Amino acid sequence: MEALVIVMNQEKYLNALLDLFSQRGIYGGTILDSEGMVSTLFSRTRDSGFTNYRTMLNRGRPFNKTIFLVLDSRRLAIAKECVREVVGDLEQENAGVMFTLPVSSFEGLIR
């Protein structure tokens, strides 16, 4: 089992991704609102010179969506492909990130 973490920088893809997950049998995830560290750091500063830079960095997006899923290897491959289909190339600027972490123990519902 692995935990798949997806940080989507563009919320407009969220519903399409969730629909595709559902169509392909991927369930049981958790979605959190999140914010990038640079955006948070710039929002704390009072120097107006950083305000324009912050706007440029986040392209008007105050928040990201972070999705956590615990999946077996077969479903993990399917979920990653869903992300690529909906979001596109994650190497694009401001697309987001996706990574996995090993899960050595898990309790609860998995479909």
N, C-alpha and C positions, 0 to 999 in steps of 0.2 A: 504494500500500500504506500501511496505517496500523497502528500498534500500539494495541490496545484494552487498557486497564488497568481492571480491576474490583477494587475493594476491598470485600469482603463483610463486614459487621460481624456477621452472624449465620450461623455455620457450618452451621446446620441446613438451609440452602438449597443447600449445595454439591452434594450428590449429585443432587438434582433438576435443578439447572442443568447439570451435566455430562451427565446423561441426555438432556436436551433439546438440548444442543449436538450430541451424537452423532446423535440422530434427525434433525437438520437439517443434518448434514454439516459441522459445525464441529469441527475437530481441530487438534492440534499446539500446544496451549497449555502454559504452565508455571504451576504453582501453588506459591505460597510462603506459609509462615506469617508473619504480620506482626503488629505491635503499634502501636497509636496513640501518637503522641508525648506526649499528655497523660497517658496511662496510664503510660508509661515514666517521665515526670518525677515523677509522684506516687509511683511505686514506689521511687524513689530517696530520697524524703524520709523522715525518721524521725519527723516530727511526726505523732502519731496523729490529730490533727484533720483531716489530709488523707486518711486511710484511708477514712473514710465517704464523702467526696466522690468518691474514686477509684472506689469500689464503685458509687456512684450513676451515674457517668459511663459505665462500661463494662458495667453491668447484669450483672455476674458473668462477663463474657466476657474471658478473659485475652488472647485472640488473635483476629486477623482472618484471612481468606484473601484473598490477592492473586493474581489471575489475569492473565497476560500472553498476548495473542494477536496475531499479525501476520496481517492479513486484507486482501483486496481489498475494494473498495467494496460489492459485492453481499453478500459474506459478513459484512462489518462491520454492515450494516443488520440482517441476520438475527440475528447474535450479540447486538446491543443489544436487539432485540425479545425474545430469549430471557431476557435479564436482567430486563427489565421484567415479563415473564410470571411468572417464578419469584419474584423478590424483591418486585415491586410498585413502587410509587412511590418513587423514590430520594430524594424530598424529605421522606419520613417520617423522624422522629428515629431515629437509629442504624441506618438501612437500609444505608448504604454510599455509595460514589461510583463513577462510571464516567467515563473520559475517554479521548481518543485523542491520539496523537502521530504526526506524519508520519514515515514511514520512507523515507529516501532511498536506502538500500542494504540488501540482505538476501541472505544465503547460507544454504543449507540446504533442508530438505524443507518444502514447502508443498503441501497437497492441494487 
